[in-house]
Amino acid sequence: MAWPNALALAHLEASGQLTPEFKKVAIERTRMGYQRVLSFQSRDGGFALFCGGPSEPYLTAFGLAMLADIDRAIGGVDSGVLSRAREYLRRTQRADGSWQGDPTITAYVAWGIVGDEGSKGPLRAALGYLAREVSFFANRPYALGLYAGALAASGDPGAASSIDRLVPLSRLEGESRAWRGEEITLTHAYSDAATVEATALAALALSGARRAEASEARVWLLSARGPGGLWYSTQGTVLALKALLAEPAGGSRLEAPREVEFLLDGKRIGGATLEPGKEEVLRFADLSAAFADPGRRTLEIASEGHDLPPVTVQLVTRYNVPWGKEPEAAAGALDLEVRYDRTELAPGETVRAWATVRHGGDQPTGMVLARLPVPPGFAPSPDTARTLDALPHVERVDLEPGWVTVYLDHLDAGEKIDLAFALVARRRGQVAVKAAEVWEYYAPASRAETQATAFVVR
């Protein structure tokens, strides 16, 4: 999450809201993320989806755009990394100005390099190619948002006509405007996750052209974030943050700061201040103490006067499930079962495990993540990563404290896959295994989890 951290850090510092404590943590996490990003640059200078994978032009543009924001936030980005990425894009750009002969990929690369001083030549060639392929973008809001955003950010006079074609593809509901994700995006998002990307790209293009519809798109983005405050994926979160932090096209809708109160059953339990020019900045309030007692409650958002802009409110609840209780069924067609060959063993002995992931839907999934727990006092066997990596659909395996995470590129309709792994007991004790879980990366509501399990090591 280096990119979202960099965006948040730069915004808070520029707006004078950055505390020394948060700055220290944010810089440390951004630096850690930056080091991880470097591992995705291949020898040819391009960036890949996974470490050691093949380079892709759109991922290289993704990397350049990310590194530019990281450099603005904390500095210290290696200029050699940027030069190698630029050279890769120059080598792979075709004579007609495209990358891979694909308007969507070319639009993404143009959008990603539009602010890069070392990429002005490739950008001009790309925009020339896209102008000749403009008919491709009809009824493709995601691709058109990329193209219009690149035009607007570069000051191209063709931006106005592209944005005029973009606005009718949206759906306006009250103060909220969204562009439905009918296409699978280059970062493999679909459905609601694709809608986030398409709407955020449209908001950025509209902001660059100073169009009032940008504020309506931001209202929708605020309503679409998940319980953790993020938007489905790293790319969705980055685009949404960029859109929300863009300068409001119509200026501030407040003339002076306004106080907003949170009332529970008519009693004040908190509040927030809305400042001119910062109405769309997210504000968080912990109301858990007020909701400690069970029963039906009424929560109100109140403010004096009539000039208050539309307010989007999201109420998030968290709770614990008692040990041994069957997990609640989640939406979606994924199912997960984990079996162990034994639950009692001695130090140094191995327990073998099988995680069976089933997809019961009638359409293929996008990327699927399976998180398999490693109990305290245990370690994955040395061949775990190699064994799992050899299975069909497995793109990547991460071994981290407490977890084995497996990335599956997709699952076909009705498909089942068995993920076999082994755990070695290191010390005696009675330990609990956390629940295993599986979910679609770009549709996290489609998920499943198992019950917790207990192990005894004598």
Secondary structure, DSSP 8 states (H G I E B T S, - for coil): -HHHHHHHHHHHHHTT---HHHHHHHHHHHHHHHHHHHTTB-TTS-EESSTTS-EEHHHHHHHHHHHHHHHHHH----HHHHHHHHHHHHHHB-TTS-BTT-HHHHHHHHHHHTT-GGGHHHHHHHHHHHHHTGGGGTT-HHHHHHHHHHHHHHT-TTHHHHHHHHGGGSEEETTEEE----S--TT---HHHHHHHHHHHHHHHHHHTT-THHHHHHHHHHHH--TTSS-SSHHHHHHHHHHHHS--TT--S-SS-EEEEEEETTEEEEEEEE-TT-TTS------GGGG-S-S---EEEE-SSS----------------TT------SSSEEEEEEES-SEE-TT-EEEEEEEEEE-SSS--S-EEEEEE--TTEEE-TTHHHHHHTSTTEEEEEEETTEEEEEES---TT-EEEEEEEEEE-S-EEEEE---EEEETTEEEEEEE---EEEEE-
